[in-house]
Each structure stands twice: as structure tokens, then as C-alpha cells.
Amino acid sequence: MMMNTWKTQCKFLPGTVIIGKWHGGNYQIIRELGSGANGIVYLAKGVRGHTALKMSMDSLSITSEVNVLKAFSKVPGDSPGPSLYEMDDWESPRGRIHFYTMEYIQGPDMLTFIKKNGQTWVGILIVQLLDTLEKLHQEGWTFGDLKPENLIVSGPPPRIRFIDVGGTTIKGRAIKEFTEFFDRGYWGLGSRKSEPTYDLFSTSMLFIHMYYPKKFSRVGDGKKQLIQQIDSHSELSRFSPVLRKALFGEYGSAKKMKGDLLILLSDKGDKPVTYARRSATRQRKNKKSGSMKETVMVLLLTIVLYALYIYSYLL
């Protein structure tokens, strides 16, 4: 009921002008981009050009999301999420509404991108995602609600970006927002505690979803069902060692999962049962040079796939 109230009060037509009470920012709504449990996101036009504007009746929720965006800005390298512009209030005809504006990230969501450009992109995009998650986890956050709709592939060159930070949660607390298919609690494989293993489970489910675009529901033993889904798919099965470890909480960090996945991607012709063993052996032998090799491997994969991407676009 409360969600419907928020949606009703925050529902406005294109052309509506929003003026910030405290900072005087002027924004004109172009169209709705999406809605969640506590508000609506619009594409708006402001002094910075196209801007994403989220409004809500819940000031605590808005403040929390703004704090997450500020935390994202502290993550080393390029920000994984949209840049924050400003937070303000608007005295609307329906009462005071809280809002913040942020960078508008353009591009298809992850599943749409894969459907258009092929499953050869799945591995490299997941590697990018794991790299970003590692940085986020080191800052003490868990993204939480990982799903294709919250992951935009911007570019060129193609790059994964987060667009909805509503589920991002401080480490140790209960996950604020989740989607059943990507939630380990739904599958009976863990709690909803905010920790790196929660995101890595969701990352594994994202990987599976790229090969099973039509989501399937849990039937009986979630663990057995997911193993069967992975092993029964000819293309997906070669990633089984990594996916299983992520599903069962056996990775201590996104960096470790990324390292194993990179080996699978480089050893495409090998039998799946040898992947995990080779990964462990190579990591012991190459502790000092591992980071550089990972960087080079990701760069080469990106260059090759980007060339294919441009070629298909020109056709």
C-alpha cells in the first residue's frame, strides 16, 4: 500500500518542471526511466543536459542512496555507479518531495546487450563486474540487488556500470533489497547478510541467467537444481567449477573468483574438471606476476570483443 502511495505522489507527466527548494536547480521531466520500492527515476533536462532524477517521499531512503553514491566516488578508478550531482527538496503540488540528481548512464542492460552481441561477451563483462565488486567490497559495501536491470553496458568500449544503488548495504547488515532469482536465501544457499559472498552468489546467478534468459523457479533442493541447470547446458558447463564455488560461498573475494574465471576464458579448449586444479596451481606459481597477467588478459579480450562489436555494428 505504501509503495502505491509513493508511486502516486511521485508520478508526474513529461514536461513537469522541478525546482529545488534549497539549491534552486531547475529540471524538466522528459520521461520515466523506472520505479522501485520507494520512488521513481526520471530522465530530466537540467543545466548539465540529460540527467537522471530520483524522487521519493522517503527522505531517509534518499539520504541513504546519496551516501552510497558518495561512497562510490571514493572507489579507486572510474566510479562503478553514476556520479552524484545534487540532493534537494521540491515543493510540489502534492507536497514536499525529496530528490537527487545524478549522471544519466546510457546503454542497454546486461541481458539486452548479450542477446544482441552474443554470449562471447558474458565472460569479459563478468570479469569487469568482479573487478568493480572487489573495489566496492574493500570500501565496506555489498551491492545487494545484482540483476541485469541494474547493470548498464555503456560505451564504446563496452563497460559495466551500476545504475540503481537502492540495495547497496554496509557490510554486516541485512541486505536491503533483493530479487528472488539472484538471492541466495531464496535458493536455500545462505543468509541475506551483507558480505562479499552474497554478491558473488548473485554474480554466479547473473552468469547463469545470460544462458537461461527465461528465469526458472526453485523446485525442491535449490543446490541440486542449480548444479543440474549448469551441467546440462553445453556452453555453460565449462564454467561449472567457478560457478559452483561462487554459489556455495567458497570464494573469499571477488578477486579470487575473477582469477579463476580468467583462466577458464584463456583455457577454452580444456575439460571443465581440470579448470579449478589448474587455477590453484597457477596462482601458487604466479603470485607476483598474476596481477599483471590478469590486466593483460582482460585488455586483450576486450580488444578482440570490441573489434567484433564494432564490426557487427557497421554491418
Secondary structure by P-SEA (a helix, b strand, c coil): caaaaaaaaacccccbbbbbcccbbbbbbcccccccccbbbbbccccccbbbbbbcccaaaaaaaaaaaaaaaaccccccbbbbcccccccccccccccccccccccccaaaaaaaccccaaaaaaaaaaaaaaaaaaaccccccccccccccccccbbbbbcccccccccccccccccccccccccccccccccaaaaaaaaaaaaaaaaccccccccccaaaaaaaaaaaccccccaaaaaaaaaacccccaaaaaaaaaaaaaaccccccaaaaaaaaaaaacccaaaaaaaaaaaaaaaaaaaaaaaaaac
